[in-house]
Amino acid sequence: MEENLKQLSSSIIKIALYGPECTGKTTLAKQLAEHYNTVWIPEFARDYLQQKWDVEKQTCRKEDLLPIAIGQTKLENEGLKQANQYLFSDTSLLVTKVFSDLYFGECDEALEKAAKKHKYDLFFLTDVDVPWEKDDLRDKPNERELTLQQFEENLIRFKKPYIKLSGSKEKRFQRALTILSRLEMAKKLGLNSFDCIQIEAKEMHFEKIENQIHFLINGVPSLNLDRPAKLKDGIEPLSVDEANYYATFFEKEKSHLKLKKFVPASGAASRMFKFLSEFINDYKLGEESINAYINRKKAKNLSIFLIGIEKFPFYEDVIAQLRNTFSEYDSWGYDTKNYAFVKTLLSNTGFDFANKPKGVLPFHKYKSHIATPIEEHLQEAIAYATSNNKANLHFTVSEEHQPEFEKVIELVKPKIEANSDIEIKVNFSYQDKSTDSIALDTENHFFREENDSLVFRPGGHGALIQNLNQLDADIVFIKNIDNVIQNHINEIALYKKALAGILLEKQYQIFNYLKQLDEDIISKELLDEIVLFIQTKLHFEVVEDFSKYTKESKVDYIRNYLNRPIRVCGMVKNEGEPGGGPFWVRDKKGLVFLQIVESSQIDHKDVSQMKILSDSTHFNPVDLVCGIRNYRGGNFDLTEFVDHSSGFIVHKNKSGRELKAYELPGLWNGAMAKWLTIFVEVPLITFNPVKTVNDLLKTAHQPQ
């Protein structure tokens, strides 16, 4: 019996059409077989039972199911000999098993065992959203949803790879073709059917996964630095008078512009409290003093934290909770008090700060209240990103953190609006899961969870170019969630508005040139003027043989260069902060242009490149003003201006195992590599990030 129910092994890709009666399985099997020029296996039970009805006027009985299963297996095995790459089965033994459960409340052991063993590369579960058509054998028109549920539960129970198909006949067919194309690509990459389904659920493209694998195995090409960008060599100076001039220019122009403040704010604050988490994990209260621990571990950051502990904006709240929880708190010694303070700050039964998003943490203590970064960004929006008494903010957040953001905004926004007479609109977006990156182990095998599913990691902040691409705005101000200030907000606003004024001045001239290039009559003098503008104002070298181009080719070349999104980036003097900086970069064609570069993008084995890196004088504080509309008023597709050959390889540890993953080109690095780029020196006061909790002790974050 078992021999008659055994599937033949084959390299043919076997697809099972699976679902309740009258859900389009036969139609789809025929369509797919015709498309792939192969065979499809009809439902043996239909002819078997129709003949029984015609001859005996009897419907299916339990004893019919094994003969049906044997007949179906035989048809499929015979079909394999004629199949071309694919074999499409109109049914499977698992369908027979489910019908046995539905009609007879049980299933023959041999049939269930065979149904479990039979393997298909993929099951297409056909939905019940098509009209039910009566015939001699169909008899359950009113229980279709329940029947579909039982079919799906069996797929899950027996761990079968499946994708549900819904919609019209044509929609199902096209969807099936797309999925099968992706299944082929998955197999070429060494992935299995379950991997394909996991990737399909994330809406990822296999071409991108293939590129990620290539980078992980072969490495990401290093950038070729030409020289550091320095003041008057790629970085424009900006005096206070000039800042006031451009800020005033922006103020005059902004009434007809839609402004947006864009704040990357994803992820938890774990790095901010890393040294405190290490302390809680390593320190044994009672076995040594905290001072001994600091000396033994050279824990300088912990020492600074404890010295300045009373200056933190959360100090009084933590102390209040400790006193409320422990009546004996005031009698404790120095070590016990400080250990309990840090533990309460981090534990999930306390404040749990390391697992919260930075945006909702207490950053600044005012006389009347304690402010979070969210509140400070709302205040900044009022100060420099308003037009026609409206301010628009966009936070990119983790989906699970959005309620916490909304709670803070609901609390502070009405007060800020009332004090400023400005209407504030806030919206959110998440990093698209389709931008995640596949992980490999140290031997370049796919890194998997214990349940054998693939491991993916977020694609890095470069993925936010997709979020930026969805904004409806003329001017976008970009600033990280942790770069806020308690004092000097007017000075911050001055330089933000100045950068916007510089952008508008450049953009107006670019738009004017592009409109002139659209005219039929273009003089040599105009072309020369535009080239000079490109070289002196946009800091870009045109190709060496540009003078030999025909007039039409010159116009096309110039138009292609000018018709791009533009960004003006504030740069501060480098004082040893980790992160990227402004450089002149030489591309494969030999052209030199401005770019924000991270040290990880450089070949650290190349002495000359490392010398250029060490000679840099300025740092990227992520202080950007962007123009994302074209000269005709439409939005650029920002994904067209990404350098897809760049990116980063990150190495992480998961459950004690090493993995590596590719991160997309950073938002202000490769994701904007092909933008028009202007660097402007701004004062250090504009850069006040909180990378560790101790940064809150700096003057910029303390009350005056």
C-alpha positions in Angstrom: 0.0 0.0 0.0 2.7 2.5 1.0 4.6 1.8 -2.2 1.6 2.8 -4.2 1.4 6.1 -2.3 5.1 7.0 -2.8 6.2 10.0 -4.7 9.0 9.6 -7.2 12.0 11.9 -6.6 12.7 14.4 -9.3 14.5 17.7 -10.1 11.2 19.1 -11.5 9.7 21.9 -9.5 6.4 20.6 -8.2 3.6 23.0 -7.5 0.3 21.9 -5.8 -2.9 23.8 -6.3 -4.6 23.4 -3.0 -7.9 24.6 -1.6 -11.6 23.8 -1.1 -13.9 22.9 -4.0 -14.7 25.4 -6.6 -11.8 27.8 -5.9 -10.2 27.9 -9.4 -7.5 25.2 -8.9 -8.1 23.6 -12.3 -8.2 26.8 -14.2 -5.0 28.0 -12.7 -3.2 24.7 -13.2 -4.1 24.8 -16.9 -3.0 28.5 -17.2 0.4 27.8 -15.6 1.0 24.6 -17.6 0.3 26.4 -20.8 2.5 29.3 -19.9 5.5 27.1 -18.9 4.9 24.6 -21.8 4.6 21.7 -19.4 2.0 19.3 -18.1 -0.6 19.6 -15.3 -2.0 16.7 -13.3 -5.9 16.6 -13.2 -7.8 15.6 -10.1 -8.1 11.8 -10.2 -11.1 12.0 -7.7 -13.3 14.0 -10.1 -13.4 11.3 -12.8 -13.5 8.5 -10.2 -16.4 10.0 -8.3 -18.3 11.2 -11.4 -18.2 7.7 -12.8 -19.4 6.3 -9.5 -22.3 8.8 -9.5 -23.2 8.1 -13.1 -23.2 4.4 -12.6 -24.3 3.9 -9.0 -25.8 7.3 -8.1 -23.6 7.2 -5.0 -21.3 9.9 -3.6 -17.9 9.5 -2.0 -17.5 7.0 0.8 -14.6 6.6 3.2 -13.3 3.4 1.5 -13.0 5.4 -1.8 -10.3 7.7 -0.4 -7.3 5.3 -0.6 -8.0 4.3 -4.2 -8.3 8.0 -5.0 -5.0 8.7 -3.3 -3.3 5.9 -5.1 -4.7 7.0 -8.4 -3.6 10.6 -7.8 -0.1 9.5 -6.9 0.2 7.4 -10.0 -1.0 10.3 -12.3 1.6 12.6 -10.7 4.5 10.2 -11.0 3.6 9.5 -14.7 3.4 13.2 -15.3 6.9 13.8 -14.0 8.3 11.9 -17.0 6.7 14.5 -19.4 7.1 17.6 -17.3 9.3 20.5 -18.5 10.9 22.3 -15.4 7.5 22.5 -13.7 4.7 20.1 -12.8 1.4 21.6 -11.7 -0.9 19.3 -9.7 -4.6 20.3 -9.6 -4.8 18.6 -6.2 -2.7 16.6 -3.7 -3.1 13.9 -1.1 -3.3 16.6 1.5 -6.6 17.8 -0.1 -7.9 14.2 0.1 -6.8 14.0 3.7 -8.7 17.3 4.6 -11.8 16.1 2.8 -11.7 12.9 4.8 -11.6 14.9 8.0 -14.4 17.1 6.8 -16.8 14.4 5.6 -15.9 11.4 7.8 -14.4 13.0 10.9 -11.2 11.0 10.6 -8.5 9.9 8.1 -6.9 6.6 7.2 -3.5 6.4 8.8 -1.8 5.4 5.6 -3.4 8.3 3.7 -2.4 10.8 6.4 1.1 9.5 6.6 1.5 9.8 2.8 -0.1 13.2 2.7 2.4 14.4 5.3 5.4 12.8 3.3 4.4 14.1 -0.1 6.6 17.1 -0.9 5.9 20.1 -3.2 8.1 23.1 -3.8 5.1 25.3 -3.1 1.4 25.1 -2.4 -0.9 27.7 -3.8 -3.8 28.0 -1.4 -6.8 29.2 -3.5 -9.1 31.6 -1.8 -12.9 31.2 -1.7 -13.5 34.7 -3.1 -14.7 33.3 -6.5 -18.3 32.3 -7.2 -19.4 28.8 -6.2 -20.6 26.7 -9.1 -22.9 23.7 -8.4 -22.3 20.3 -10.1 -23.0 16.7 -9.2 -20.1 16.5 -6.8 -20.0 19.9 -5.0 -22.2 20.2 -1.9 -20.9 22.8 0.6 -21.7 26.3 -0.7 -22.4 27.7 2.7 -19.3 26.7 4.7 -16.6 27.9 2.4 -14.8 30.2 4.9 -14.7 27.5 7.5 -13.5 24.9 5.0 -10.8 27.3 3.8 -9.6 27.7 7.4 -9.3 24.0 7.9 -7.3 23.7 4.7 -4.9 26.3 5.8 -4.6 24.8 9.3 -3.4 21.6 7.8 -0.8 23.4 5.8 0.5 24.9 8.9 0.2 21.7 10.9 2.3 19.7 8.4 4.7 22.6 7.8 4.1 22.9 4.1 5.4 26.0 2.2 2.4 27.9 0.9 1.2 31.3 -0.4 -2.5 32.2 -0.6 -3.9 33.4 -3.9 -6.9 35.7 -4.0 -8.8 37.8 -6.5 -9.8 37.4 -10.2 -8.6 34.6 -12.4 -6.1 36.9 -14.2 -4.9 38.5 -10.9 -4.2 35.0 -9.5 -2.4 33.9 -12.6 -0.1 37.0 -12.7 0.6 36.7 -9.0 1.5 33.1 -9.4 3.9 33.9 -12.3 5.6 36.5 -10.1 6.0 34.1 -7.2 7.3 31.3 -9.4 9.8 33.7 -10.9 11.0 34.6 -7.4 11.1 30.9 -6.4 13.5 30.2 -9.3 15.7 33.1 -8.2 15.6 31.8 -4.6 16.7 28.4 -5.6 19.6 29.8 -7.6 20.8 31.6 -4.5 20.6 28.4 -2.5 17.4 29.4 -0.7 14.5 27.0 -0.1 10.7 27.4 -0.5 10.2 28.6 3.1 12.9 31.2 2.6 11.1 32.4 -0.5 7.9 32.8 1.4 9.6 34.7 4.2 11.2 37.0 1.7 7.9 37.4 -0.2 6.2 38.4 3.1 8.8 41.2 3.6 8.2 42.4 0.0 11.9 42.2 -0.7 13.3 41.9 -4.2 15.6 39.0 -4.9 17.9 41.2 -7.0 18.6 43.2 -3.9 19.3 40.1 -1.8 21.6 38.9 -4.5 23.5 42.2 -4.4 23.6 42.0 -0.6 25.1 38.5 -0.7 27.7 39.7 -3.3 28.8 42.6 -1.0 28.9 40.3 2.1 31.2 37.8 0.3 33.3 40.2 -1.8 33.1 43.4 0.3 31.8 46.9 -0.5 34.1 48.9 -2.8 36.0 51.6 -0.9 35.6 55.2 -1.9 38.6 57.0 -3.4 39.3 60.1 -1.4 40.9 62.9 -3.4 41.4 65.3 -0.4 39.5 66.6 2.6 37.0 69.4 2.0 38.3 72.4 3.9 37.3 76.0 4.4 37.2 77.7 1.0 38.0 74.4 -0.7 34.6 72.7 -0.7 33.3 74.3 2.5 31.9 77.8 2.3 32.5 80.1 5.2 29.5 81.9 6.8 29.9 85.0 8.9 27.3 86.2 11.3 26.3 89.0 8.9 26.0 86.5 6.0 24.0 84.2 8.2 21.6 87.0 9.0 21.3 88.0 5.3 20.4 84.4 4.2 18.1 83.9 7.1 16.3 87.1 6.2 16.1 86.0 2.6 14.6 82.7 3.6 12.0 84.5 5.8 10.9 86.6 2.8 10.6 83.6 0.5 9.0 81.0 2.8 5.4 82.1 2.6 5.0 80.3 -0.8 6.9 77.2 0.4 5.8 74.0 2.1 8.3 73.3 4.9 8.9 70.0 6.7 11.2 69.1 9.6 12.4 65.4 9.2 13.7 63.7 12.4 15.2 60.2 12.2 14.2 58.8 15.6 14.1 55.0 15.2 15.6 52.5 17.7 16.0 52.3 21.4 18.5 54.2 23.6 20.5 51.1 24.5 23.9 52.6 23.4 23.2 55.7 25.4 23.3 53.6 28.6 25.7 51.0 27.5 28.4 51.6 30.2 25.7 51.6 32.9 24.3 48.3 31.6 27.8 46.8 31.7 28.1 48.1 35.3 24.8 46.4 36.4 25.9 43.1 34.7 29.4 43.1 36.1 29.3 44.7 39.5 28.6 42.5 42.6 27.3 44.7 45.5 29.0 43.8 48.7 32.0 42.1 47.1 33.8 45.3 46.2 33.2 49.0 46.4 32.1 51.0 43.4 35.4 53.0 43.5 37.3 49.7 43.4 35.2 48.6 40.4 35.9 51.9 38.6 39.6 51.5 39.2 39.6 47.8 38.2 37.6 48.3 35.0 38.9 51.8 34.3 35.3 52.8 34.1 35.8 56.5 33.5 32.3 57.1 32.2 30.7 55.6 35.3 32.8 57.9 37.5 31.7 60.9 35.6 28.0 59.8 35.8 28.2 59.4 39.6 30.0 62.7 40.1 27.3 64.5 38.1 24.4 62.4 39.2 22.4 65.2 40.8 22.5 67.3 37.5 20.7 64.7 35.4 17.1 65.8 34.6 15.7 62.4 35.8 17.6 62.5 39.2 14.7 63.6 41.4 12.2 61.2 39.8 14.5 58.2 40.3 15.2 59.2 43.9 11.5 59.6 44.6 10.8 56.1 43.3 13.6 54.6 45.4 12.3 56.3 48.6 8.8 55.2 47.8 9.9 51.6 47.2 12.5 51.3 49.9 11.7 52.9 53.3 15.2 52.3 54.4 16.8 54.1 51.4 18.1 57.1 53.4 20.0 54.7 55.7 21.9 53.0 52.9 25.5 53.6 52.1 27.1 55.2 49.1 27.5 52.0 47.1 24.0 50.6 47.8 22.4 53.9 46.9 24.2 54.3 43.6 23.8 50.7 42.6 20.1 50.9 43.3 19.9 54.2 41.4 21.4 52.7 38.2 19.4 49.5 38.5 16.1 51.5 38.9 17.0 53.6 35.9 17.5 50.6 33.7 15.3 47.8 35.0 12.0 47.0 33.3 10.3 47.3 36.7 11.8 50.8 37.0 12.3 53.4 34.3 13.6 51.0 31.7 15.4 53.9 29.9 17.8 51.7 27.8 14.8 50.1 26.1 12.9 53.3 25.4 13.4 55.5 22.3 15.6 58.5 22.9 12.9 60.8 21.9 10.8 60.2 25.0 13.6 60.4 27.6 14.0 63.4 29.9 16.8 65.5 28.4 16.4 69.1 29.8 15.3 70.4 33.2 13.4 73.7 33.1 12.0 75.6 36.0 8.4 74.5 35.1 9.0 71.1 33.7 11.4 68.5 32.2 11.5 68.4 28.4 12.1 65.5 26.1 13.8 65.7 22.7 10.4 65.4 21.1 9.4 68.7 22.8 12.6 70.4 21.8 12.1 69.4 18.2 8.6 70.9 18.3 10.1 74.1 19.7 12.7 74.1 16.9 10.1 73.7 14.3 8.4 76.8 15.6 11.7 78.6 15.5 12.7 78.0 11.9 10.4 75.6 10.0 7.1 77.5 9.9 5.3 78.9 7.0 1.9 80.7 7.1 1.6 79.9 10.8 2.0 76.2 10.2 4.8 73.8 11.2 5.1 70.2 9.9 7.2 67.6 11.6 7.9 64.0 10.5 9.4 61.5 12.8 10.7 58.1 11.5 10.1 55.7 14.4 9.9 52.1 15.2 6.3 51.0 15.0 6.3 49.8 18.6 7.5 53.2 19.8 4.9 55.3 18.1 2.4 55.3 21.0 5.1 56.6 23.3 5.8 59.5 20.9 2.1 60.2 20.5 1.7 60.4 24.3 4.4 63.0 24.7 3.1 65.0 21.7 -0.4 65.0 23.0 0.9 66.4 26.3 3.2 69.2 25.0 1.9 70.2 21.6 -1.2 72.2 22.7 0.9 74.4 25.1 3.5 75.1 22.4 0.8 75.9 19.8 -0.9 78.3 22.3 2.3 80.1 23.2 3.4 80.5 19.6 0.1 80.8 17.8 1.5 78.2 15.3 -0.4 75.1 14.2 1.8 72.0 14.5 1.1 68.9 12.4 3.1 65.8 13.3 3.2 62.5 11.4 5.2 59.3 11.5 6.6 56.6 9.2 8.5 53.4 9.8 11.6 52.0 8.2 10.3 49.8 5.3 10.9 46.1 6.1 11.6 45.5 2.4 14.9 47.4 3.0 16.2 44.9 5.6 19.4 43.0 4.8 20.0 39.3 4.9 22.6 38.0 7.3 25.4 35.5 6.7 27.6 33.6 9.1 31.4 33.8 9.1 31.6 31.0 6.4 29.1 32.9 4.2 26.2 30.5 4.8 22.8 32.0 5.5 22.4 32.8 9.2 19.3 31.1 10.6 17.2 31.1 13.7 16.7 27.9 15.7 13.5 27.3 13.7 15.6 27.5 10.5 14.1 30.8 9.4 16.4 33.4 7.8 17.8 36.2 9.9 17.4 39.8 8.6 18.7 43.0 10.0 17.4 46.6 9.5 19.1 48.2 6.5 20.4 51.1 8.4 19.4 54.8 8.2 20.1 54.8 4.5 16.7 53.0 4.2 15.1 56.3 5.3 15.6 57.7 1.8 12.3 55.8 1.1 10.6 57.7 3.9 12.1 61.0 2.7 10.9 60.2 -0.8 7.3 60.1 0.4 7.3 63.7 1.8 5.3 66.5 0.2 7.5 69.5 0.8 9.6 72.1 -0.9 12.2 72.4 1.8 13.1 69.6 4.3 15.1 70.3 7.4 16.9 67.1 8.6 18.2 66.7 12.1 18.7 63.7 14.4 16.5 63.1 17.4 19.3 63.5 19.9 20.8 66.8 18.5 18.8 69.3 20.6 19.8 72.1 22.9 18.4 73.6 26.1 19.8 77.1 25.5 20.6 79.2 22.4 17.6 78.0 20.3 17.6 81.4 18.6 21.2 80.9 17.4 20.3 77.4 16.2 17.3 78.8 14.3 19.5 81.5 12.7 21.8 79.0 11.1 19.1 76.6 10.1 17.3 79.5 8.3 20.6 80.6 6.8 21.3 77.2 5.3 17.7 77.3 3.9 18.4 80.7 2.4 21.6 79.5 0.8 19.7 76.6 -0.7 17.0 78.8 -2.1 19.5 81.2 -3.7 21.3 78.3 -5.4 18.0 76.5 -6.3 16.5 79.6 -7.9 19.5 80.0 -10.1 19.5 76.4 -11.1 15.8 76.5 -11.9 16.3 79.5 -14.0 19.1 77.9 -16.0 17.1 74.7 -16.5 14.1 76.7 -17.8 16.4 78.5 -20.2 17.8 75.2 -21.4 14.3 74.2 -22.4 14.2 77.1 -24.8 15.0 76.6 -28.5 17.6 79.4 -28.6 20.6 78.7 -26.3 23.7 80.9 -26.7 27.3 79.8 -26.2 27.6 82.6 -23.6 24.8 81.0 -21.6 26.4 77.6 -21.7 29.7 79.1 -20.6 28.0 80.9 -17.8 26.3 77.7 -16.5 29.5 75.8 -16.6 31.2 78.5 -14.6 28.3 78.3 -12.1 28.6 74.6 -11.8 32.4 74.7 -11.2 32.5 77.7 -8.8 29.1 77.5 -6.9 28.3 73.8 -7.0 31.9 72.6 -6.8 31.7 70.1 -9.6 34.2 69.4 -12.4 32.7 68.9 -15.8 34.2 66.2 -18.0 37.6 67.0 -19.5 36.5 66.8 -23.1 33.3 68.8 -22.5 34.5 71.5 -25.0 34.5 68.9 -27.8 30.8 68.0 -27.2 28.2 69.2 -29.7 25.9 71.9 -28.5 23.0 69.4 -28.1 25.3 67.1 -26.1 26.4 70.0 -23.9 22.8 70.9 -23.1 22.0 67.3 -22.3 25.0 67.0 -20.0 24.3 70.2 -18.2 20.6 69.5 -17.8 21.3 66.0 -16.5 23.7 67.5 -13.9 21.6 70.4 -12.7 18.2 68.6 -12.6 18.8 66.9 -9.2 17.8 67.3 -5.6 20.0 69.7 -3.7 21.2 69.7 -0.1 23.0 72.3 1.9 24.9 70.7 4.8 26.2 72.5 7.9 29.7 71.4 8.8 31.4 72.0 12.2 35.1 72.0 13.1 36.3 68.5 14.0 36.9 68.1 17.7 37.3 64.4 17.7 33.6 63.3 17.5 33.1 59.9 15.9 31.3 59.9 12.6 31.6 61.1 9.0 33.1 64.2 7.4 33.2 66.2 4.2 35.6 65.1 1.5 36.4 65.5 -2.2 35.8 62.0 -3.7 37.0 60.9 -7.1 34.7 58.5 -9.0 35.6 55.8 -11.6 35.4 58.3 -14.4 38.0 60.5 -12.7 35.5 63.3 -11.7 35.9 64.9 -8.3 32.8 65.9 -6.3 31.8 66.6 -2.7 30.6 63.8 -0.4 30.0 63.0 3.2 32.2 60.0 4.0 32.3 57.6 7.0 35.7 56.1 8.0 34.2 52.6 7.3 33.9 53.6 3.6 37.7 53.9 3.3 40.3 51.2 2.7 42.2 51.3 6.0 45.1 49.4 4.5 45.7 52.2 2.1 48.2 54.6 3.8 47.5 57.5 1.5 43.8 57.3 1.9 44.1 57.1 5.7 46.4 60.2 5.6 43.7 62.1 3.7 41.1 60.9 6.3 43.3 62.0 9.2 43.8 65.5 7.6 40.1 66.3 7.7 39.3 69.5 9.5 35.5 69.3 9.7 32.8 66.9 10.9 29.3 66.1 9.7 26.8 67.0 12.5 23.8 65.9 10.3 22.5 69.4 9.9 20.9 69.3 6.4 18.5 71.4 4.5 17.1 69.7 1.4 15.3 70.7 -1.8 13.4 67.7 -3.2 11.3 69.3 -5.9 12.4 69.8 -9.5 12.2 73.0 -11.5 8.8 72.0 -12.9 7.3 71.7 -9.4 7.2 67.9 -9.2 9.0 65.7 -6.7 12.2 64.0 -7.6 12.4 60.2 -7.2 15.1 60.3 -4.7 15.9 56.6 -5.2 17.4 57.5 -8.6 20.2 59.4 -6.9 21.5 56.7 -4.6 25.0 55.2 -5.1 23.9 51.5 -4.9 27.6 50.4 -5.1 28.3 51.8 -1.6 27.2 50.7 1.8 28.6 49.2 5.0 29.3 45.7 6.3 28.4 45.3 10.0 29.4 42.5 12.3 27.1 41.5 15.1 26.7 38.7 17.6 23.4 36.9 17.9 22.9 34.2 20.6 26.6 33.7 20.8 27.1 33.4 17.1 28.9 35.9 14.8 27.0 37.2 11.8 27.5 39.9 9.2 25.0 42.0 7.3 25.0 44.7 4.7 23.7 48.1 5.5 22.4 50.4 2.9 24.4 53.6 1.9 23.8 56.0 4.8 21.1 58.6 4.4 23.5 61.5 4.1 26.3 59.3 2.6 25.6 57.1 -0.4 21.9 57.6 -0.3 22.4 61.2 -1.3 25.6 60.7 -3.2 24.3 62.0 -6.5 22.6 65.1 -5.1 23.9 68.6 -5.7 25.9 69.2 -2.5 26.9 72.4 -0.7 28.9 72.4 2.5 28.8 75.4 4.8 30.7 75.9 8.0 28.4 76.5 11.0 29.3 77.1 14.7 29.9 74.3 17.1 27.0 75.5 19.2 24.7 74.0 16.5 25.9 70.5 17.3 24.8 69.0 20.6 24.2 65.3 20.2 23.5 63.0 23.2 25.3 59.8 22.3 25.8 58.7 25.9 23.9 59.7 29.0 26.9 61.7 30.2 26.4 64.1 27.3 23.5 65.5 29.3 26.0 67.0 31.7 27.4 69.3 29.0 26.6 73.0 29.1 24.2 72.8 26.1 21.9 70.4 28.1 22.1 72.1 31.5 19.9 75.0 32.7 21.6 78.4 32.9 
